[in-house]
């Protein structure tokens, strides 16, 4: 990426074209493939890779801002992009702190490789089956919520493995989506975010070499790696939803100005502003905690992020719903665009951790307990069968 690339300008250069296709993509459940081609042409996928590794060296907070602004034009593109970028962000933190990450970052910078994650649905227990094979493992699994998978190059995921000596573990690894045995489920038929291409990835005896396994951890208990993953990921992901919520509020304000004689309108707009501000403060605080990768990777840090994620998600949902109330019956028509935004923001509640699971995590941590524990592994989504 050229050091002169200005993400603030770029988003408004490419965004209007994305907005023109957003409704069609939603109606037809069409993945934002052309938008991905545009992002790739501008080297957005490698934007956060450190410059010494061939990337753009863009700060984490700038990518959050880019995703947030992009969501005003197309929420599905912004959310799918955030899923790639959170994997890059975790690798950057690890690289900066002497842990494995450089090879992945070099792959992204080398040819704008697009990363696909399934981590939220897997959480601490993961799913699938693993058989040891010569030089590595054979892995079979169904991995839902693989955003961007129709254009993805490299799957970053995990699977549970019963080690003969050490017992149950979870193996974290990367595998090319072009590998034998990898296929798309074609099952992304959803309430919202319909153009993210978040299909179930099906792994059928996929070979993963031993050297591709970057982490082995005990299954079903909290692991320090998530202190990094949660802290860098949630600000990026919630930035996408915040941008959608802001777009909904903008529609409401525009429509409200046409009905300024409605005696209830000032009250509705005041309530809308409070909900939106709550969401903005929560997301801005998440970005500040991550502090461009300058944070302590502690459970307490991850907890602060998760608390704010719940606050942000609830406030974003409330913002979109208040926007609909403000607009009134006109908002019920698809042509206004608010209906799609309202459906899209509902996805925020399913990212780690859903509200009640966050409460449990936070409360157990306050008591000095393992914040997850095998008995509290959340089933945050129904895996495709």
Residue pairs with C-beta under 8 A, 6 or more apart in sequence:
1 42
1 43
1 46
1 47
1 55
1 56
1 57
1 58
2 43
2 56
3 51
3 56
3 57
5 42
5 43
5 47
5 56
7 44
7 47
7 58
7 62
7 63
7 65
7 66
8 65
8 66
8 69
10 42
10 44
10 66
11 66
11 69
11 70
11 73
12 69
14 35
14 38
14 39
14 42
15 69
15 70
15 72
15 73
15 74
16 73
17 38
18 32
18 35
18 38
18 70
18 73
18 74
18 77
19 73
19 74
21 32
21 34
21 35
21 74
22 73
22 74
22 75
22 76
22 195
22 340
23 334
23 337
23 340
24 30
25 31
25 32
25 74
25 76
25 194
25 195
26 76
26 194
26 195
26 340
29 188
29 189
29 190
29 194
29 195
30 195
31 148
31 150
31 151
31 195
31 196
31 197
32 74
32 76
32 77
32 80
32 195
32 196
32 197
33 150
33 151
33 197
35 74
35 77
36 77
36 80
36 114
36 148
36 151
39 45
39 77
39 81
40 112
40 114
43 56
43 112
44 66
44 81
45 84
45 85
45 88
45 108
45 112
45 113
45 114
46 54
46 55
46 56
46 88
46 108
46 109
46 112
47 55
47 56
47 58
47 63
47 66
47 85
48 55
48 56
48 57
48 58
48 59
48 60
48 63
48 85
48 88
48 89
48 92
49 55
49 56
49 57
49 88
49 92
49 105
49 106
49 108
49 109
50 57
50 92
50 95
50 96
50 105
51 57
53 95
53 102
53 105
53 106
53 109
54 106
54 109
54 110
55 105
55 108
55 109
59 292
60 89
60 92
60 232
60 235
60 236
60 287
60 290
60 292
60 293
61 287
61 290
61 292
63 85
63 89
63 236
64 235
64 236
64 239
64 283
64 287
65 239
67 78
67 81
67 82
67 85
67 236
67 239
67 240
67 243
68 78
68 239
68 240
68 242
68 243
68 246
68 283
69 243
70 77
70 78
70 81
70 240
70 243
71 77
71 78
71 79
71 239
71 240
71 241
71 242
71 243
71 244
71 246
71 247
72 243
72 244
72 246
72 247
72 250
74 195
75 193
75 240
75 241
75 243
75 244
75 247
75 340
75 341
75 344
76 193
76 194
76 195
76 196
76 344
77 195
78 239
78 240
78 243
78 244
79 147
79 193
79 196
79 237
79 240
79 241
79 344
79 347
80 147
80 148
80 196
80 197
80 198
81 148
81 240
82 236
82 237
82 239
82 240
83 115
83 116
83 117
83 147
83 148
83 237
84 114
84 115
84 116
84 117
84 148
85 236
86 117
86 229
86 232
86 233
86 236
86 237
87 104
87 115
87 117
87 156
88 104
88 105
88 108
88 115
89 232
89 233
89 236
89 293
90 101
90 228
90 229
90 232
90 233
91 101
91 102
91 104
91 105
92 101
92 105
92 232
92 293
93 101
93 228
93 232
93 293
93 297
94 100
94 101
94 228
95 101
95 102
95 105
96 293
97 297
100 214
104 115
104 154
104 156
104 174
107 113
107 154
108 115
111 153
113 153
113 154
114 148
114 151
114 152
114 153
114 154
115 152
115 153
115 154
115 156
116 146
116 147
116 148
116 149
116 152
116 153
116 154
116 155
116 156
116 177
116 201
117 146
117 147
117 156
117 157
118 143
118 144
118 145
118 146
118 155
118 156
118 157
118 158
118 201
119 156
119 157
119 158
119 229
120 145
120 350
120 351
120 352
120 380
120 381
121 127
121 143
121 144
121 145
121 380
121 381
121 383
122 143
122 157
122 158
122 170
123 352
123 377
123 378
123 380
124 170
124 219
124 220
124 221
124 222
124 223
124 226
124 372
124 377
125 160
125 170
125 219
125 220
125 374
125 377
126 158
126 159
126 160
126 170
126 219
127 141
127 142
127 143
127 159
127 160
127 383
128 139
128 140
128 141
128 142
128 143
128 159
128 160
128 203
129 139
129 140
129 141
129 159
129 160
130 137
130 138
130 139
130 159
130 160
130 161
130 162
130 171
131 137
131 138
131 139
132 138
133 207
135 209
135 210
136 207
136 208
136 209
136 210
136 211
136 212
136 213
137 161
137 171
137 207
137 208
137 210
137 213
138 205
138 206
138 207
138 208
139 159
139 173
139 175
139 203
139 205
139 206
139 207
139 208
140 181
140 203
140 204
140 205
140 206
141 157
141 159
141 202
141 203
142 185
142 200
142 201
142 202
142 203
142 383
142 384
142 385
143 155
143 157
143 200
143 201
143 202
143 203
144 185
144 198
144 200
144 381
144 382
144 383
144 384
145 198
145 200
145 381
146 152
146 155
146 198
146 199
146 200
146 201
147 196
147 197
147 198
148 196
148 197
148 198
149 177
149 184
149 197
149 198
149 199
149 201
150 184
150 197
150 199
151 197
152 177
153 176
153 177
153 178
154 174
154 175
154 176
154 177
155 174
155 175
155 176
155 177
155 182
155 201
156 172
156 173
156 174
157 172
157 173
157 174
157 175
157 201
158 170
158 171
158 172
158 173
159 170
159 171
159 173
159 203
160 168
160 169
160 170
160 171
160 219
161 168
161 169
161 170
161 171
161 216
162 168
162 169
163 169
163 216
167 218
168 218
168 219
168 220
169 216
169 217
169 218
169 219
170 216
170 217
170 218
170 219
171 208
171 213
171 215
171 216
172 213
172 214
172 215
172 216
172 217
172 225
173 208
173 212
173 213
173 214
174 212
174 214
175 182
175 203
175 206
175 208
175 212
176 182
177 201
179 206
179 207
180 206
180 207
181 203
181 204
181 205
181 206
181 207
182 201
182 202
182 203
182 204
182 206
183 201
183 202
183 204
184 199
184 200
184 201
184 202
185 199
185 200
185 201
185 202
185 384
186 199
187 199
187 200
187 384
188 194
188 196
188 197
188 198
188 199
188 200
190 198
191 343
191 346
191 347
192 340
192 343
192 344
192 345
192 346
192 347
193 344
193 347
200 383
200 384
215 225
217 223
217 225
219 374
220 372
220 373
220 374
220 377
221 370
221 372
221 373
221 374
222 299
222 370
222 371
222 372
222 373
224 297
224 299
226 302
227 297
227 298
227 299
227 301
227 302
228 297
230 302
230 305
230 306
230 352
231 289
231 290
231 295
231 297
231 301
231 302
231 305
232 290
232 293
234 286
234 305
234 306
234 308
234 309
234 351
234 352
235 283
235 286
235 287
235 289
235 290
235 305
237 351
238 282
238 283
238 286
238 309
238 312
238 313
238 316
238 348
238 351
239 283
239 287
241 312
241 313
241 316
241 344
241 345
241 347
241 348
242 279
242 280
242 283
242 312
242 316
244 316
244 320
244 341
244 344
244 345
245 276
245 279
245 315
245 316
245 319
245 320
245 341
245 345
246 276
246 280
246 319
247 341
248 319
248 320
248 323
248 324
248 338
248 341
248 342
248 345
249 272
249 276
249 319
249 323
251 323
251 327
251 331
251 336
251 337
251 338
251 341
252 269
252 272
252 322
252 323
252 324
252 326
252 327
252 331
252 338
253 269
253 272
255 326
255 327
255 328
255 330
255 331
255 336
256 262
256 265
256 268
256 269
256 326
256 327
259 265
259 328
265 326
268 322
268 325
268 326
269 326
271 322
272 319
272 322
272 323
272 326
275 315
275 318
275 319
275 322
276 315
276 319
278 311
278 315
278 318
279 311
279 312
279 315
279 316
279 319
282 308
282 309
282 311
282 312
282 315
283 308
283 312
285 308
286 305
286 308
286 309
286 312
289 295
289 301
289 304
289 305
289 308
290 305
295 301
299 365
299 371
300 365
303 361
303 362
303 365
303 371
306 352
306 353
306 358
306 361
306 362
307 358
307 362
309 351
309 352
309 353
309 358
310 353
310 355
310 358
310 359
312 348
313 348
313 349
313 351
313 355
314 355
316 345
316 348
317 345
317 346
317 348
317 349
319 345
320 338
320 341
320 342
320 345
321 342
323 331
323 338
323 341
323 342
324 331
324 332
324 338
324 342
327 336
327 338
330 336
331 338
331 339
331 342
332 339
333 339
334 340
349 355
350 380
350 381
352 380
353 361
353 378
353 380
354 378
354 380
357 376
357 378
357 380
360 371
360 376
361 371
361 372
362 371
364 370
364 371
364 372
364 373
364 376
365 371
